[in-house]
């Protein structure tokens, strides 16, 4: 642990990146199983996305 002096800053940064990516993958897996979620590709559906965002704001 970097805060306890057990590892250096470079290792702490890489470890933070690694565990953050792993957490994001777990979230993606969890969300992908929820049938209520409708996934959008923002770059190809920008007008649709804007309409959706306007409806919830």
PDB file with one MODEL, atoms N, CA, C and O in Angstrom:
MODEL        1
ATOM      1  N   UNK A   1       0.840  -1.177   0.000  1.00  0.00           N
ATOM      2  CA  UNK A   1       0.000   0.000   0.000  1.00  0.00           C
ATOM      3  C   UNK A   1       0.883   1.237   0.000  1.00  0.00           C
ATOM      4  O   UNK A   1       1.764   1.385   0.846  1.00  0.00           O
ATOM      5  N   UNK A   2       0.640   2.105  -0.940  1.00  0.00           N
ATOM      6  CA  UNK A   2       1.443   3.327  -1.094  1.00  0.00           C
ATOM      7  C   UNK A   2       1.352   4.227   0.133  1.00  0.00           C
ATOM      8  O   UNK A   2       2.359   4.788   0.564  1.00  0.00           O
ATOM      9  N   UNK A   3       0.165   4.367   0.694  1.00  0.00           N
ATOM     10  CA  UNK A   3      -0.018   5.259   1.843  1.00  0.00           C
ATOM     11  C   UNK A   3       0.729   4.772   3.081  1.00  0.00           C
ATOM     12  O   UNK A   3       1.089   5.573   3.944  1.00  0.00           O
ATOM     13  N   UNK A   4       0.959   3.480   3.171  1.00  0.00           N
ATOM     14  CA  UNK A   4       1.709   2.917   4.300  1.00  0.00           C
ATOM     15  C   UNK A   4       3.190   2.771   3.992  1.00  0.00           C
ATOM     16  O   UNK A   4       3.948   2.267   4.820  1.00  0.00           O
ATOM     17  N   UNK A   5       3.608   3.206   2.812  1.00  0.00           N
ATOM     18  CA  UNK A   5       5.007   3.117   2.425  1.00  0.00           C
ATOM     19  C   UNK A   5       5.443   1.742   1.964  1.00  0.00           C
ATOM     20  O   UNK A   5       6.641   1.471   1.883  1.00  0.00           O
ATOM     21  N   UNK A   6       4.495   0.870   1.661  1.00  0.00           N
ATOM     22  CA  UNK A   6       4.815  -0.493   1.255  1.00  0.00           C
ATOM     23  C   UNK A   6       5.066  -0.633  -0.244  1.00  0.00           C
ATOM     24  O   UNK A   6       5.593  -1.654  -0.687  1.00  0.00           O
ATOM     25  N   UNK A   7       4.694   0.384  -1.035  1.00  0.00           N
ATOM     26  CA  UNK A   7       4.942   0.353  -2.475  1.00  0.00           C
ATOM     27  C   UNK A   7       5.231   1.764  -2.955  1.00  0.00           C
ATOM     28  O   UNK A   7       4.966   2.744  -2.259  1.00  0.00           O
ATOM     29  N   UNK A   8       5.784   1.846  -4.168  1.00  0.00           N
ATOM     30  CA  UNK A   8       6.110   3.177  -4.691  1.00  0.00           C
ATOM     31  C   UNK A   8       4.928   3.775  -5.453  1.00  0.00           C
ATOM     32  O   UNK A   8       3.928   3.100  -5.700  1.00  0.00           O
ATOM     33  N   UNK A   9       5.058   5.038  -5.818  1.00  0.00           N
ATOM     34  CA  UNK A   9       3.979   5.767  -6.476  1.00  0.00           C
ATOM     35  C   UNK A   9       3.621   5.163  -7.834  1.00  0.00           C
ATOM     36  O   UNK A   9       2.444   5.073  -8.182  1.00  0.00           O
ATOM     37  N   UNK A  10       4.620   4.753  -8.594  1.00  0.00           N
ATOM     38  CA  UNK A  10       4.370   4.173  -9.920  1.00  0.00           C
ATOM     39  C   UNK A  10       3.512   2.914  -9.804  1.00  0.00           C
ATOM     40  O   UNK A  10       2.567   2.725 -10.570  1.00  0.00           O
ATOM     41  N   UNK A  11       3.851   2.055  -8.838  1.00  0.00           N
ATOM     42  CA  UNK A  11       3.063   0.840  -8.635  1.00  0.00           C
ATOM     43  C   UNK A  11       1.641   1.193  -8.217  1.00  0.00           C
ATOM     44  O   UNK A  11       0.684   0.589  -8.700  1.00  0.00           O
ATOM     45  N   UNK A  12       1.497   2.160  -7.329  1.00  0.00           N
ATOM     46  CA  UNK A  12       0.173   2.575  -6.859  1.00  0.00           C
ATOM     47  C   UNK A  12      -0.684   3.075  -8.015  1.00  0.00           C
ATOM     48  O   UNK A  12      -1.873   2.763  -8.087  1.00  0.00           O
ATOM     49  N   UNK A  13      -0.091   3.844  -8.914  1.00  0.00           N
ATOM     50  CA  UNK A  13      -0.838   4.352 -10.069  1.00  0.00           C
ATOM     51  C   UNK A  13      -1.287   3.210 -10.974  1.00  0.00           C
ATOM     52  O   UNK A  13      -2.444   3.172 -11.393  1.00  0.00           O
ATOM     53  N   UNK A  14      -0.390   2.287 -11.277  1.00  0.00           N
ATOM     54  CA  UNK A  14      -0.734   1.161 -12.144  1.00  0.00           C
ATOM     55  C   UNK A  14      -1.780   0.260 -11.495  1.00  0.00           C
ATOM     56  O   UNK A  14      -2.691  -0.223 -12.168  1.00  0.00           O
ATOM     57  N   UNK A  15      -1.653   0.038 -10.206  1.00  0.00           N
ATOM     58  CA  UNK A  15      -2.621  -0.799  -9.492  1.00  0.00           C
ATOM     59  C   UNK A  15      -3.996  -0.132  -9.468  1.00  0.00           C
ATOM     60  O   UNK A  15      -5.018  -0.806  -9.600  1.00  0.00           O
ATOM     61  N   UNK A  16      -4.023   1.172  -9.304  1.00  0.00           N
ATOM     62  CA  UNK A  16      -5.288   1.908  -9.331  1.00  0.00           C
ATOM     63  C   UNK A  16      -5.944   1.781 -10.694  1.00  0.00           C
ATOM     64  O   UNK A  16      -7.155   1.575 -10.781  1.00  0.00           O
ATOM     65  N   UNK A  17      -5.161   1.900 -11.761  1.00  0.00           N
ATOM     66  CA  UNK A  17      -5.699   1.734 -13.112  1.00  0.00           C
ATOM     67  C   UNK A  17      -6.254   0.327 -13.302  1.00  0.00           C
ATOM     68  O   UNK A  17      -7.331   0.148 -13.871  1.00  0.00           O
ATOM     69  N   UNK A  18      -5.514  -0.666 -12.824  1.00  0.00           N
ATOM     70  CA  UNK A  18      -5.917  -2.062 -12.999  1.00  0.00           C
ATOM     71  C   UNK A  18      -7.233  -2.352 -12.285  1.00  0.00           C
ATOM     72  O   UNK A  18      -8.148  -2.926 -12.876  1.00  0.00           O
ATOM     73  N   UNK A  19      -7.331  -1.961 -11.024  1.00  0.00           N
ATOM     74  CA  UNK A  19      -8.550  -2.270 -10.275  1.00  0.00           C
ATOM     75  C   UNK A  19      -9.740  -1.448 -10.762  1.00  0.00           C
ATOM     76  O   UNK A  19     -10.883  -1.896 -10.673  1.00  0.00           O
ATOM     77  N   UNK A  20      -9.475  -0.249 -11.277  1.00  0.00           N
ATOM     78  CA  UNK A  20     -10.555   0.569 -11.834  1.00  0.00           C
ATOM     79  C   UNK A  20     -11.114  -0.074 -13.096  1.00  0.00           C
ATOM     80  O   UNK A  20     -12.330  -0.116 -13.285  1.00  0.00           O
ATOM     81  N   UNK A  21     -10.227  -0.578 -13.966  1.00  0.00           N
ATOM     82  CA  UNK A  21     -10.686  -1.277 -15.176  1.00  0.00           C
ATOM     83  C   UNK A  21     -11.490  -2.528 -14.809  1.00  0.00           C
ATOM     84  O   UNK A  21     -12.516  -2.813 -15.426  1.00  0.00           O
ATOM     85  N   UNK A  22     -11.026  -3.260 -13.819  1.00  0.00           N
ATOM     86  CA  UNK A  22     -11.729  -4.469 -13.394  1.00  0.00           C
ATOM     87  C   UNK A  22     -13.116  -4.118 -12.850  1.00  0.00           C
ATOM     88  O   UNK A  22     -14.090  -4.817 -13.130  1.00  0.00           O
ATOM     89  N   UNK A  23     -13.202  -3.050 -12.085  1.00  0.00           N
ATOM     90  CA  UNK A  23     -14.481  -2.607 -11.541  1.00  0.00           C
ATOM     91  C   UNK A  23     -15.429  -2.202 -12.670  1.00  0.00           C
ATOM     92  O   UNK A  23     -16.611  -2.543 -12.641  1.00  0.00           O
ATOM     93  N   UNK A  24     -14.915  -1.479 -13.657  1.00  0.00           N
ATOM     94  CA  UNK A  24     -15.734  -1.057 -14.799  1.00  0.00           C
ATOM     95  C   UNK A  24     -16.255  -2.272 -15.561  1.00  0.00           C
ATOM     96  O   UNK A  24     -17.404  -2.277 -16.001  1.00  0.00           O
ATOM     97  N   UNK A  25     -15.429  -3.296 -15.723  1.00  0.00           N
ATOM     98  CA  UNK A  25     -15.871  -4.516 -16.411  1.00  0.00           C
ATOM     99  C   UNK A  25     -16.988  -5.210 -15.624  1.00  0.00           C
ATOM    100  O   UNK A  25     -17.956  -5.693 -16.212  1.00  0.00           O
ATOM    101  N   UNK A  26     -16.851  -5.259 -14.298  1.00  0.00           N
ATOM    102  CA  UNK A  26     -17.900  -5.871 -13.476  1.00  0.00           C
ATOM    103  C   UNK A  26     -19.205  -5.095 -13.594  1.00  0.00           C
ATOM    104  O   UNK A  26     -20.281  -5.687 -13.679  1.00  0.00           O
ATOM    105  N   UNK A  27     -19.107  -3.769 -13.597  1.00  0.00           N
ATOM    106  CA  UNK A  27     -20.309  -2.949 -13.754  1.00  0.00           C
ATOM    107  C   UNK A  27     -20.964  -3.201 -15.109  1.00  0.00           C
ATOM    108  O   UNK A  27     -22.183  -3.342 -15.198  1.00  0.00           O
ATOM    109  N   UNK A  28     -20.158  -3.257 -16.155  1.00  0.00           N
ATOM    110  CA  UNK A  28     -20.691  -3.492 -17.499  1.00  0.00           C
ATOM    111  C   UNK A  28     -21.401  -4.837 -17.569  1.00  0.00           C
ATOM    112  O   UNK A  28     -22.469  -4.949 -18.171  1.00  0.00           O
ATOM    113  N   UNK A  29     -20.812  -5.849 -16.958  1.00  0.00           N
ATOM    114  CA  UNK A  29     -21.430  -7.175 -16.930  1.00  0.00           C
ATOM    115  C   UNK A  29     -22.759  -7.126 -16.194  1.00  0.00           C
ATOM    116  O   UNK A  29     -23.755  -7.682 -16.657  1.00  0.00           O
ATOM    117  N   UNK A  30     -22.772  -6.462 -15.051  1.00  0.00           N
ATOM    118  CA  UNK A  30     -23.984  -6.360 -14.246  1.00  0.00           C
ATOM    119  C   UNK A  30     -25.077  -5.625 -15.015  1.00  0.00           C
ATOM    120  O   UNK A  30     -26.215  -6.093 -15.073  1.00  0.00           O
ATOM    121  N   UNK A  31     -24.744  -4.480 -15.607  1.00  0.00           N
ATOM    122  CA  UNK A  31     -25.731  -3.698 -16.349  1.00  0.00           C
ATOM    123  C   UNK A  31     -26.221  -4.434 -17.590  1.00  0.00           C
ATOM    124  O   UNK A  31     -27.385  -4.293 -17.967  1.00  0.00           O
ATOM    125  N   UNK A  32     -25.363  -5.209 -18.226  1.00  0.00           N
ATOM    126  CA  UNK A  32     -25.765  -5.899 -19.457  1.00  0.00           C
ATOM    127  C   UNK A  32     -26.844  -6.946 -19.198  1.00  0.00           C
ATOM    128  O   UNK A  32     -27.560  -7.335 -20.121  1.00  0.00           O
ATOM    129  N   UNK A  33     -26.967  -7.401 -17.965  1.00  0.00           N
ATOM    130  CA  UNK A  33     -27.983  -8.399 -17.622  1.00  0.00           C
ATOM    131  C   UNK A  33     -29.341  -7.772 -17.303  1.00  0.00           C
ATOM    132  O   UNK A  33     -30.336  -8.485 -17.178  1.00  0.00           O
ATOM    133  N   UNK A  34     -29.387  -6.458 -17.172  1.00  0.00           N
ATOM    134  CA  UNK A  34     -30.632  -5.766 -16.839  1.00  0.00           C
ATOM    135  C   UNK A  34     -31.372  -5.420 -18.131  1.00  0.00           C
ATOM    136  O   UNK A  34     -30.954  -4.538 -18.882  1.00  0.00           O
ATOM    137  N   UNK A  35     -32.465  -6.119 -18.377  1.00  0.00           N
ATOM    138  CA  UNK A  35     -33.205  -5.943 -19.628  1.00  0.00           C
ATOM    139  C   UNK A  35     -33.880  -4.583 -19.737  1.00  0.00           C
ATOM    140  O   UNK A  35     -34.290  -4.186 -20.828  1.00  0.00           O
ATOM    141  N   UNK A  36     -34.005  -3.860 -18.623  1.00  0.00           N
ATOM    142  CA  UNK A  36     -34.637  -2.538 -18.661  1.00  0.00           C
ATOM    143  C   UNK A  36     -33.731  -1.488 -19.290  1.00  0.00           C
ATOM    144  O   UNK A  36     -34.198  -0.429 -19.707  1.00  0.00           O
ATOM    145  N   UNK A  37     -32.446  -1.780 -19.357  1.00  0.00           N
ATOM    146  CA  UNK A  37     -31.487  -0.806 -19.881  1.00  0.00           C
ATOM    147  C   UNK A  37     -31.463  -0.879 -21.400  1.00  0.00           C
ATOM    148  O   UNK A  37     -31.329  -1.956 -21.982  1.00  0.00           O
ATOM    149  N   UNK A  38     -31.592   0.258 -22.022  1.00  0.00           N
ATOM    150  CA  UNK A  38     -31.524   0.358 -23.481  1.00  0.00           C
ATOM    151  C   UNK A  38     -30.208   1.032 -23.838  1.00  0.00           C
ATOM    152  O   UNK A  38     -30.013   2.209 -23.537  1.00  0.00           O
ATOM    153  N   UNK A  39     -29.314   0.305 -24.470  1.00  0.00           N
ATOM    154  CA  UNK A  39     -27.994   0.821 -24.811  1.00  0.00           C
ATOM    155  C   UNK A  39     -28.060   1.634 -26.094  1.00  0.00           C
ATOM    156  O   UNK A  39     -28.707   1.233 -27.062  1.00  0.00           O
ATOM    157  N   UNK A  40     -27.397   2.761 -26.097  1.00  0.00           N
ATOM    158  CA  UNK A  40     -27.339   3.634 -27.262  1.00  0.00           C
ATOM    159  C   UNK A  40     -25.892   3.821 -27.683  1.00  0.00           C
ATOM    160  O   UNK A  40     -24.985   3.803 -26.851  1.00  0.00           O
ATOM    161  N   UNK A  41     -25.684   4.000 -28.975  1.00  0.00           N
ATOM    162  CA  UNK A  41     -24.367   4.363 -29.488  1.00  0.00           C
ATOM    163  C   UNK A  41     -24.413   5.868 -29.734  1.00  0.00           C
ATOM    164  O   UNK A  41     -24.900   6.295 -30.780  1.00  0.00           O
ATOM    165  N   UNK A  42     -23.922   6.683 -28.805  1.00  0.00           N
ATOM    166  CA  UNK A  42     -24.072   8.145 -28.900  1.00  0.00           C
ATOM    167  C   UNK A  42     -23.558   8.743 -30.200  1.00  0.00           C
ATOM    168  O   UNK A  42     -24.145   9.695 -30.713  1.00  0.00           O
ATOM    169  N   UNK A  43     -22.482   8.206 -30.735  1.00  0.00           N
ATOM    170  CA  UNK A  43     -21.929   8.797 -31.950  1.00  0.00           C
ATOM    171  C   UNK A  43     -22.835   8.594 -33.164  1.00  0.00           C
ATOM    172  O   UNK A  43     -22.769   9.371 -34.117  1.00  0.00           O
ATOM    173  N   UNK A  44     -23.673   7.570 -33.141  1.00  0.00           N
ATOM    174  CA  UNK A  44     -24.553   7.319 -34.284  1.00  0.00           C
ATOM    175  C   UNK A  44     -26.008   7.688 -34.008  1.00  0.00           C
ATOM    176  O   UNK A  44     -26.826   7.710 -34.928  1.00  0.00           O
ATOM    177  N   UNK A  45     -26.333   7.972 -32.774  1.00  0.00           N
ATOM    178  CA  UNK A  45     -27.711   8.281 -32.410  1.00  0.00           C
ATOM    179  C   UNK A  45     -27.795   9.575 -31.613  1.00  0.00           C
ATOM    180  O   UNK A  45     -28.547   9.648 -30.641  1.00  0.00           O
ATOM    181  N   UNK A  46     -27.043  10.591 -32.001  1.00  0.00           N
ATOM    182  CA  UNK A  46     -26.967  11.805 -31.190  1.00  0.00           C
ATOM    183  C   UNK A  46     -28.323  12.492 -31.032  1.00  0.00           C
ATOM    184  O   UNK A  46     -28.628  12.984 -29.945  1.00  0.00           O
ATOM    185  N   UNK A  47     -29.136  12.541 -32.070  1.00  0.00           N
ATOM    186  CA  UNK A  47     -30.450  13.187 -31.964  1.00  0.00           C
ATOM    187  C   UNK A  47     -31.346  12.413 -30.998  1.00  0.00           C
ATOM    188  O   UNK A  47     -32.058  13.000 -30.184  1.00  0.00           O
ATOM    189  N   UNK A  48     -31.298  11.108 -31.103  1.00  0.00           N
ATOM    190  CA  UNK A  48     -32.090  10.256 -30.209  1.00  0.00           C
ATOM    191  C   UNK A  48     -31.626  10.418 -28.762  1.00  0.00           C
ATOM    192  O   UNK A  48     -32.442  10.476 -27.842  1.00  0.00           O
ATOM    193  N   UNK A  49     -30.323  10.490 -28.575  1.00  0.00           N
ATOM    194  CA  UNK A  49     -29.763  10.670 -27.241  1.00  0.00           C
ATOM    195  C   UNK A  49     -30.169  12.019 -26.662  1.00  0.00           C
ATOM    196  O   UNK A  49     -30.535  12.103 -25.489  1.00  0.00           O
ATOM    197  N   UNK A  50     -30.110  13.077 -27.470  1.00  0.00           N
ATOM    198  CA  UNK A  50     -30.508  14.405 -26.998  1.00  0.00           C
ATOM    199  C   UNK A  50     -31.972  14.414 -26.578  1.00  0.00           C
ATOM    200  O   UNK A  50     -32.321  15.018 -25.563  1.00  0.00           O
ATOM    201  N   UNK A  51     -32.827  13.753 -27.344  1.00  0.00           N
ATOM    202  CA  UNK A  51     -34.248  13.682 -27.011  1.00  0.00           C
ATOM    203  C   UNK A  51     -34.449  12.931 -25.695  1.00  0.00           C
ATOM    204  O   UNK A  51     -35.242  13.352 -24.853  1.00  0.00           O
ATOM    205  N   UNK A  52     -33.740  11.835 -25.522  1.00  0.00           N
ATOM    206  CA  UNK A  52     -33.837  11.057 -24.295  1.00  0.00           C
ATOM    207  C   UNK A  52     -33.375  11.875 -23.096  1.00  0.00           C
ATOM    208  O   UNK A  52     -34.045  11.899 -22.064  1.00  0.00           O
ATOM    209  N   UNK A  53     -32.239  12.540 -23.226  1.00  0.00           N
ATOM    210  CA  UNK A  53     -31.717  13.350 -22.128  1.00  0.00           C
ATOM    211  C   UNK A  53     -32.661  14.499 -21.791  1.00  0.00           C
ATOM    212  O   UNK A  53     -32.839  14.826 -20.618  1.00  0.00           O
ATOM    213  N   UNK A  54     -33.260  15.109 -22.793  1.00  0.00           N
ATOM    214  CA  UNK A  54     -34.205  16.203 -22.558  1.00  0.00           C
ATOM    215  C   UNK A  54     -35.429  15.705 -21.797  1.00  0.00           C
ATOM    216  O   UNK A  54     -35.994  16.431 -20.979  1.00  0.00           O
ATOM    217  N   UNK A  55     -35.832  14.482 -22.062  1.00  0.00           N
ATOM    218  CA  UNK A  55     -37.024  13.942 -21.403  1.00  0.00           C
ATOM    219  C   UNK A  55     -36.797  13.621 -19.930  1.00  0.00           C
ATOM    220  O   UNK A  55     -37.754  13.572 -19.158  1.00  0.00           O
ATOM    221  N   UNK A  56     -35.555  13.402 -19.531  1.00  0.00           N
ATOM    222  CA  UNK A  56     -35.291  13.074 -18.127  1.00  0.00           C
ATOM    223  C   UNK A  56     -34.776  14.253 -17.324  1.00  0.00           C
ATOM    224  O   UNK A  56     -34.607  14.145 -16.110  1.00  0.00           O
ATOM    225  N   UNK A  57     -34.525  15.366 -17.973  1.00  0.00           N
ATOM    226  CA  UNK A  57     -34.038  16.553 -17.256  1.00  0.00           C
ATOM    227  C   UNK A  57     -35.161  17.485 -16.915  1.00  0.00           C
ATOM    228  O   UNK A  57     -34.932  18.534 -16.312  1.00  0.00           O
TER     229      UNK A  57
ENDMDL
END
